Amino acid sequence: MIDLRSDTVTRPSPGMLKAMSDAEVGDDVWGDDPTVAKLQAATAERAGKEAGLFFPSGTQSNLAALMAHCERGDEYLVGQLAHTYRHEGGGAAVLGSIQPQPIENAPDGTLPLEKIAAAIKPLDAHFARTRLLALENTLHGMVLPAGYVAAATQLARSKGLATHLDGARAFNAAVASGVSLQQICAPFDSVSICFSKGLGAPVGSVLVGGKELLARAHRWRKVLGGGMRQSGVLAAACLYALHHNVERLAADHANAAALARGLRQIGEIKVTGQATNMVFLQLPQEHCAPLELHLKQHGILIQGVYGARLVTHLDVAEADVGSVVKAAKSYFAGI
């Protein structure tokens, strides 16, 4: 199957499976799994931060970061479209007693600076205490402009706020921008970096930041059920991804651009956006379900959870792009 539902659907490659099989392991709850330690150090070095902490998922990594930054009754500023707000089960509020203050995203994915400033509460017992600004890069595939990130984080710091980046696809942002991961992460106090999306690992995220902050996050990881034992088996997959699957993200971006060009040739399909490894479509409602079924019958999977979003990844080859466009054309030719 050509699976365009997400870049989370990738399967471990033979090389990654061998690295997992050969991994030297210990008990990470005791802090003595050498492969986990190696991954944490390597990711922190790549991101330019003091330390790293391995998590089973990006959702848990983000939540632990929010809980490390904020106390009960505090709030964090976040985009209406952000994953930590919309797609992580309300964990900050439910489990962290942290109030999200959502801000409407601009079309380019940014949070307007004037809206950030207006959302910061005064120090008054009537209000939740504003403690943190959380951004996401990439957002819907879009890379946040470096100048904007610098201005937004500077504004937050000037108001006494900490900053966190949901960097689930931070490597995509770095490759698309032609800069290092360190440059993407530099403006933030903490960054959650995911390995189970474009980098192709089966699970895993690393939270990077200062040692004191990560000590607090480490406690919350345990509380949230993220203390794992011989997790070096999983960390080995992430290390393999770090060493082999970063630069090749450029191929995913090129394939997404080619897919968007091909689908624009079909009059009934409106390509509403393409950035990094994502293509967004607008289809007449009556064609959504039939087209999805038609594509499935031709060995192509799409889904509607995020709307009409197609995502390229390491299991989608350049030739597959042509197959998808051909199958879509055949559907509309037969209606």
Buried (B, 14 or more C-beta within 10 A) or exposed (E): EBBBBBBBBBEBBEEBBEBBEEBEBBBBBEEEBBBBBBBBEBBBBBBBBBBBBBBBBBBBBBBBBBBBBBEEEBBBBBBEBBBBBBEBEEBBEEBBEBBBBBBEBEEEBBBBEEBBEEBBBEEEEEBBBBBBBBBBBBBBBBBBBBEBBEBBBEBBBEEEBBBBBBBBBBBBBBBBBEBEBEBBBBBBBBBBBBBBBBBBBBBBBBBBBEEEBBEBBBEBBEEBEBBBEBBBBBBBBBBBBBEBBBEEBBBBBBBBBBBBBBBBEBEEBBBEBBBBBBBBBEBEEEBBEEBBEBBEEBEBBBBEEBEBBBBBBBBBEEEBBEBBBEBBBEBBEEE
